[in-house]
Amino acid sequence: MKKKKYMVNPYLVFMSGVAMALATPMVAGIIYWMWRDYNAANVDKLNDFIFVTVGFGSLYLMLPVIAFINAYEYLGTVEITDAGLVFRAPFRRKREFRYEELCEFGIDYGGLSVDRQYWIYFCKAPFDKKYRHSINRMPFNGNWMRIQYREDVYKALYAAAPKAIQKRWDRYSNGIRADGYDKKKSIRII
């Protein structure tokens, strides 16, 4: 089977990109406007300029810093192979989840303010029940990982998995299909 690579959370990547695209011209415009009105003789203007530059600059830099800290969630990719899954993120070690090492896996949802988002989760250790139906709060670590559910990801996982695991996938996917969630668009990266 050819290796396939998918984004772990395309929705979050898209929303973060939109936020950065909207914030960049606004912050740059405010800093330019303050710099343009800056007069070396007026110390109050200099203090205002420094305050605004540091204030808006730090707010603007929060999103990339958060994305770097939570790299698997914001920038992570998963590679689906015949042996298992390989999770990668920039400046982080890869995390491998072989099919025979999986203690638990499945499909669950995490409630958002508007709609449910389904997630495919993988655990090398027993699954903590406090994350049942709030899977989006499950932290990424060496024992637990998750991927946002998309039909193409599910099909790639199903095709790569051994027969015993495929039987379990069939049970989980019935709930998704009954909910109609599998009709949503998916995002795939190469």
Kinemage of the C-alpha trace (Angstrom):
@kinemage 1
@onewidth
@group {chain A} dominant
@subgroup {mainchain}
@vectorlist {calphas} color= white
{ca met a 1} P 0.000 0.000 0.000
{ca lys a 2} L 1.191 3.491 -0.779
{ca lys a 3} L 1.757 5.696 2.253
{ca lys a 4} L -0.885 8.375 2.678
{ca lys a 5} L -0.416 11.545 4.665
{ca tyr a 6} L -3.259 13.561 6.210
{ca met a 7} L -3.587 16.583 8.448
{ca val a 8} L -4.536 15.717 12.030
{ca asn a 9} L -6.899 18.674 12.436
{ca pro a 10} L -7.612 20.525 9.164
{ca tyr a 11} L -10.430 22.585 10.709
{ca leu a 12} L -8.104 24.109 13.315
{ca val a 13} L -5.372 24.734 10.727
{ca phe a 14} L -7.870 26.543 8.492
{ca met a 15} L -9.272 28.678 11.313
{ca ser a 16} L -5.765 29.573 12.542
{ca gly a 17} L -4.764 30.562 9.014
{ca val a 18} L -7.817 32.813 8.697
{ca ala a 19} L -7.047 34.423 12.066
{ca met a 20} L -3.432 35.090 11.022
{ca ala a 21} L -4.540 36.438 7.638
{ca leu a 22} L -6.968 38.860 9.297
{ca ala a 23} L -4.617 39.894 12.091
{ca thr a 24} L -1.514 40.555 9.992
{ca pro a 25} L -2.734 43.637 8.086
{ca met a 26} L -4.494 44.996 11.165
{ca val a 27} L -1.410 44.801 13.392
{ca ala a 28} L 0.861 46.090 10.624
{ca gly a 29} L -1.527 48.994 9.953
{ca ile a 30} L -1.722 49.990 13.614
{ca ile a 31} L 2.067 49.880 14.004
{ca tyr a 32} L 2.539 51.869 10.775
{ca trp a 33} L -0.043 54.455 11.872
{ca met a 34} L 1.695 54.864 15.239
{ca trp a 35} L 5.140 55.079 13.579
{ca arg a 36} L 3.926 57.657 11.092
{ca asp a 37} L 2.648 59.917 13.890
{ca tyr a 38} L 5.768 59.397 15.991
{ca asn a 39} L 7.752 62.559 16.607
{ca ala a 40} L 11.161 62.291 18.269
{ca ala a 41} L 10.523 65.465 20.232
{ca asn a 42} L 7.303 64.132 21.786
{ca val a 43} L 8.073 61.537 24.466
{ca asp a 44} L 4.384 60.716 25.047
{ca lys a 45} L 4.037 59.582 21.442
{ca leu a 46} L 7.117 57.381 21.853
{ca asn a 47} L 5.615 55.728 24.950
{ca asp a 48} L 2.329 55.191 23.088
{ca phe a 49} L 4.197 53.711 20.138
{ca ile a 50} L 6.140 51.293 22.343
{ca phe a 51} L 3.011 50.315 24.279
{ca val a 52} L 0.968 49.653 21.131
{ca thr a 53} L 3.795 47.844 19.347
{ca val a 54} L 4.540 45.566 22.286
{ca gly a 55} L 0.860 45.047 23.120
{ca phe a 56} L -0.405 44.222 19.652
{ca gly a 57} L 2.803 42.420 18.724
{ca ser a 58} L 2.521 40.094 21.714
{ca leu a 59} L -1.156 39.385 20.993
{ca tyr a 60} L -0.282 38.707 17.371
{ca leu a 61} L 2.528 36.318 18.295
{ca met a 62} L 0.337 34.288 20.656
{ca leu a 63} L -1.169 32.183 17.859
{ca pro a 64} L 2.171 30.976 16.423
{ca val a 65} L 3.464 30.319 19.949
{ca ile a 66} L 0.361 28.291 20.829
{ca ala a 67} L 0.661 26.412 17.531
{ca phe a 68} L 4.293 25.616 18.337
{ca ile a 69} L 3.494 24.424 21.866
{ca asn a 70} L 0.586 22.269 20.639
{ca ala a 71} L 2.329 21.234 17.429
{ca tyr a 72} L 0.607 17.855 17.041
{ca glu a 73} L -2.836 19.447 17.267
{ca tyr a 74} L -2.207 22.528 15.110
{ca leu a 75} L 0.433 21.375 12.638
{ca gly a 76} L 0.407 17.598 12.931
{ca thr a 77} L 0.184 15.090 10.132
{ca val a 78} L -0.478 11.384 10.216
{ca glu a 79} L 1.015 8.891 7.816
{ca ile a 80} L -1.023 5.724 7.352
{ca thr a 81} L 1.020 2.630 6.509
{ca asp a 82} L 0.464 -1.128 6.536
{ca ala a 83} L 2.347 -1.414 9.839
{ca gly a 84} L 0.512 1.371 11.671
{ca leu a 85} L 0.353 5.135 12.024
{ca val a 86} L 3.148 7.677 12.192
{ca phe a 87} L 2.299 11.073 13.696
{ca arg a 88} L 4.635 13.954 12.854
{ca ala a 89} L 4.809 17.608 13.825
{ca pro a 90} L 7.443 20.297 13.193
{ca phe a 91} L 10.301 20.258 15.722
{ca arg a 92} L 8.835 17.210 17.471
{ca arg a 93} L 9.763 13.551 17.551
{ca lys a 94} L 7.622 11.281 15.430
{ca arg a 95} L 5.203 9.063 17.300
{ca glu a 96} L 4.552 5.601 15.936
{ca phe a 97} L 1.426 3.606 16.688
{ca arg a 98} L 1.708 0.058 15.376
{ca tyr a 99} L -1.564 -1.829 15.017
{ca glu a 100} L -0.443 -4.624 17.341
{ca glu a 101} L 0.477 -2.076 20.074
{ca leu a 102} L -2.961 -0.447 20.155
{ca cys a 103} L -4.750 -1.056 23.416
{ca glu a 104} L -7.846 0.803 22.295
{ca phe a 105} L -9.026 2.775 19.287
{ca gly a 106} L -12.318 4.038 17.997
{ca ile a 107} L -14.439 6.906 16.816
{ca asp a 108} L -15.977 9.354 19.256
{ca tyr a 109} L -17.209 12.908 19.197
{ca gly a 110} L -16.322 16.059 21.028
{ca gly a 111} L -19.017 18.638 21.566
{ca leu a 112} L -18.450 22.104 20.243
{ca ser a 113} L -20.740 25.081 20.676
{ca val a 114} L -22.494 24.498 17.346
{ca asp a 115} L -21.864 21.005 16.061
{ca arg a 116} L -20.220 17.748 17.007
{ca gln a 117} L -16.842 16.906 15.583
{ca tyr a 118} L -16.000 13.258 15.260
{ca trp a 119} L -12.492 12.058 15.999
{ca ile a 120} L -10.637 8.813 15.398
{ca tyr a 121} L -8.568 8.080 18.485
{ca phe a 122} L -5.720 5.651 19.154
{ca cys a 123} L -4.459 4.562 22.567
{ca lys a 124} L -1.450 2.490 23.583
{ca ala a 125} L -2.643 2.634 27.204
{ca pro a 126} L -6.187 2.165 28.568
{ca phe a 127} L -8.534 4.954 27.464
{ca asp a 128} L -9.466 7.411 30.188
{ca lys a 129} L -13.279 7.380 30.419
{ca lys a 130} L -13.459 11.066 31.350
{ca tyr a 131} L -12.821 11.842 27.655
{ca arg a 132} L -15.776 9.787 26.447
{ca his a 133} L -17.933 12.137 24.293
{ca ser a 134} L -15.485 14.986 24.877
{ca ile a 135} L -12.659 13.482 22.872
{ca asn a 136} L -11.525 16.893 21.607
{ca arg a 137} L -10.207 17.579 25.138
{ca met a 138} L -7.984 14.528 25.117
{ca pro a 139} L -4.353 15.685 25.221
{ca phe a 140} L -1.884 14.542 22.598
{ca asn a 141} L 0.894 12.485 24.158
{ca gly a 142} L 2.944 9.390 23.486
{ca asn a 143} L 0.067 7.066 24.421
{ca trp a 144} L -2.973 8.888 23.003
{ca met a 145} L -3.420 10.525 19.623
{ca arg a 146} L -6.435 11.512 17.585
{ca ile a 147} L -7.327 12.514 14.026
{ca gln a 148} L -10.335 14.523 12.946
{ca tyr a 149} L -12.768 12.125 11.238
{ca arg a 150} L -13.022 12.383 7.484
{ca glu a 151} L -14.285 9.727 5.120
{ca asp a 152} L -11.046 9.509 3.113
{ca val a 153} L -8.996 9.069 6.308
{ca tyr a 154} L -11.367 6.380 7.501
{ca lys a 155} L -11.121 4.522 4.177
{ca ala a 156} L -7.318 4.708 4.202
{ca leu a 157} L -7.224 3.400 7.802
{ca tyr a 158} L -9.647 0.646 6.960
{ca ala a 159} L -7.658 -0.432 3.879
{ca ala a 160} L -4.350 -0.499 5.776
{ca ala a 161} L -5.573 -2.241 8.935
{ca pro a 162} L -5.445 -5.990 9.586
{ca lys a 163} L -8.711 -7.974 9.296
{ca ala a 164} L -9.317 -8.128 13.061
{ca ile a 165} L -9.142 -4.351 13.311
{ca gln a 166} L -11.309 -3.878 10.201
{ca lys a 167} L -14.174 -5.691 11.955
{ca arg a 168} L -14.018 -3.213 14.833
{ca trp a 169} L -13.881 -0.277 12.387
{ca asp a 170} L -17.139 -1.494 10.830
{ca arg a 171} L -18.916 -1.204 14.185
{ca tyr a 172} L -17.632 2.325 14.813
{ca ser a 173} L -18.418 3.630 11.357
{ca asn a 174} L -22.109 2.637 11.586
{ca gly a 175} L -22.706 5.394 14.161
{ca ile a 176} L -21.024 7.957 11.929
{ca arg a 177} L -23.099 6.983 8.933
{ca ala a 178} L -26.327 7.056 10.964
{ca asp a 179} L -25.497 10.606 12.058
{ca gly a 180} L -24.770 11.702 8.462
{ca tyr a 181} L -21.408 13.148 9.436
{ca asp a 182} L -19.566 11.206 6.728
{ca lys a 183} L -21.070 13.437 4.034
{ca lys a 184} L -18.861 16.407 4.983
{ca lys a 185} L -15.889 17.420 2.856
{ca ser a 186} L -12.434 16.200 3.710
{ca ile a 187} L -9.030 17.805 3.322
{ca arg a 188} L -6.034 15.767 2.238
{ca ile a 189} L -2.434 16.910 1.937
{ca ile a 190} L 0.243 15.285 -0.142
